[in-house]
Amino acid sequence: MGLEIGQRRIGLHIITGNINGDIFFYDQSLLVLYHLNMFVGDAITSISMLDNKIHVENGGGDSSTYEKLEKTTQNHILLVDDSVSECDNSPEVGSDFTTNHDFVSSPFLISTRSCRIFQIDICNKTSYYIFEQCEVEFITALAVNPNRSDIIMGNSIGGLVLYNHRKKKTNIRMAGDWKSKEDHRVTCIKYSPNGNYLCCGRSDGLFQFLDPYSITLMGNLSFKWNESPVQYITFSESSMYMAYTDDLFGIYLYGMIQLQNSNEYSVNYYGCYEVHNKSIRSIVMSEYSSSLMIYSLGADHKIIVLELDKT
């Protein structure tokens, strides 16, 4: 049976990847619009949206250099007869399910159990193999910097890797502890919408605020309220509020405080809200002039709305 381990909204689409290597595209009613099976046999461990903009940091390199690099790793995606009938326990197919070349989706990145990362562009019918990590660990979390060409990856032994996907270069590698018998894999990583903040959660309950450029700990902004795995991280539209959930049904809320040094910040911890009696499946935050709305979907089949006064 397939296990959903990643999903991202793209316009009116939802993308999921499972342990079998299938990638499904759903509409808002959770009916299948498209099925991509080119990775069957290699579990999908994470999915992250890729900004369409081309970023060149510090004036290094030019677009022709990036084009040459990408051409060497480009593969053609066959969008013909990509039927869901070959997948066990297939989801229900929507009336507008298609296997034709007119299916439209924004580019995105996936990581697989075999430690490979691909950029998928269905509109141009191409995939780019951009990274492989042949070590004892495997990739468990993935996020794309909204302002730069950086991908940050977390792995099964608690390590982090910062990789420039256009220059095809590993910038920073922070090794985990492969000798440890304890489970401290990275369960989720998230950049804020403005790219100024980066958060990381682990399976042992550790939650940290990291420098988005050096991926080192920001001051003493490391928290561990319990031993429960961190599950989801979300930011408000302004990037000034952040919430995460754990496996004990808690929603932990923080506010960002920018310090005089533009490269430094602190946080306010507003508390933990326990509003479900089963695991939280998803969390979304909306921000208004005087209030903050947090929507949480739980395995208890409840959608809970928290309205918090910003003043």
Salt bridges, closest charged atoms under 4 A:
ASP22 OD1 - HIS35 NE2 2.72
ASP42 OD2 - ARG116 NH2 3.00
ASP51 OD2 - HIS55 NE2 3.45
GLU70 OE2 - ARG166 NH1 3.34
GLU135 OE2 - ARG173 NH1 3.32
ASP150 OD2 - ARG148 NE 3.02
ASP183 OD2 - ARG185 NH1 2.16
ASP204 OD2 - ARG202 NH2 2.57
GLU227 OE1 - LYS224 NZ 3.52
GLU287 OE2 - LYS310 NZ 2.89
ASP300 OD1 - HIS276 ND1 3.10
